[in-house]
């Protein structure tokens, strides 16, 4: 599978997994700790900021915000559109110069950044799953293999 196709497939998987999480944590009942909602907002924003860096467009959201289900879904849709632009406009080898939130200058290839986005999702979805378990609920299966069995 070509790298670009693999990235598109991973993005579709992350959209699926995010949707599964959103269905469990919303509507809010007060049982699931705030951390889960903050992490869900964080992972969606992190994907968004990386695409904005790659495309050299302004990122105008706060990382400290906690978004509603509707806002999360809007960011997911925006992320899909931004990724389409990235894949259509950028070479995977292209080096992107950017600054961290702390103002430190870095440089990475588009491919490295896209892999970071994917791995970052998995890390924080595990934290969200733990919050769901602590609330006495069962987190949805979000491993890639569950997605692949249904959709690939």
N, C-alpha and C positions, 0 to 999 in steps of 0.2 A: 504494500500500500504506500503510495506517495505521501510524503510528510504533510503536505497541505491537506490531503484527504484525511489523514490520521488526525490532524488538528480539528478539522470540521467534525469528525466523528466524536472526538473527545468533547468538543463543545456541546454537541447534541446530547451526549451522555450527562454532562454537567447540568444542562437545562432540565433534563429528566430528573436527575437526583435532587436538584434544587426544588423542583415542583413537588416531589414526594415529601421533602422536609416541610415546605410551606403548607401542605395539606394537613400535616400533623400539628404544627405550632400555631396555626390560625384556624378559626378565630381564637383570640386570646381568652384564656379562662383564669389566668393568674396562677396556674399550677406549675408552669414551666418557668424556670428562672430567667431573669432579664438577660443574662449572658448569652443565651441561645439566640435571642432576637438581635442583640448587638453583633454577634458573630455572623449571623445571616446577612445583615446589612454590610458588615465589613467585607465578606468575601465577594459580594456583588460589586461593591465599590472598588475593591482591589482590582478586579478584572477590568472595570471601567477605566480606572486611572492608567493601567498598563496600556490599554488600547489608545487612550488619549496621548500618552507619551510617544507611542510608536507613530501615531498620525500627526503629532505635533499640534494638537488642538487643546484648548483650555479645558481643565477639569475644574468644575465649580460646585462640588458637593463637599460636605463635611464628613470626615471619617468618624466623627464622634456621634453622628446621628443614628437614630434607630428608626427604621422605615416600616411602614404598614405593609400588609400583604400586597395591596394594590401598587404601592410604590416599588416594592421588590420586583413585582412582575414587570413594571415599566422599565426598571433598570435592566432586567434580564432581556427584554426586547431590544433596548438600546445597545446592550452588549452584543447581541446577535448582529445588529446592523453594523456596529463598529468592527467586529471581527470580519465581516464580509468585505468591508473596505480594506482592512489590513491585508487580507489574503489576495485581494484584487490589485492592490497598489504597491505592495512591498515584496521585496525578495527576502527569503528566509535568512540569507547571509548578511543582509544589510545591518550595519552597526547603528544602534540608536543611542544617542547621548541624552542623558536625562539627569535630573536631580532627585534625590530621595526627599522624603518629607522633612528631613533634617537639613536639607540644603547641600548634601554631599553629592559631588558629581560622579557619575558612573557611565559605563558604556557596555552594552550587551547586544548580541544579535537578536533579530526578530524571533528566530527559532528558540533561542534560550529563554526569551521573555514568555513566549507562548507555552513552553514547558513549565515555567514557573507558575503561570496562571493555573494550569491543570493541577499541579502538585499542591498548591496553596489551598485549592478547594477541598481536596481530600483531607488535609490536615485539620481544617476547621470544621468540616462536617462531622468528623469524629468527636470533636468537642460538643457540637450541637446534639449529637446522638446521646452523649453522656447526660446532658441536661434533660433530655426527653426521658431517659431511663430513671434519673433521680426523681422525676415527677410521677413515676409509677406507670409510665406509658411505654409502649414498644416503638422504638424508632423504626422507620421504614428501611428496608434493605436498599442501600445505595451503592454497593460494590458494583464495579463495572460489569462483572459477569451476569448480574441480575438484569441489567439493562440489555446486554448483548443477547441474552436468551430470548428476550421479548422483541427486540427491535433490529437486530443485525441479521 
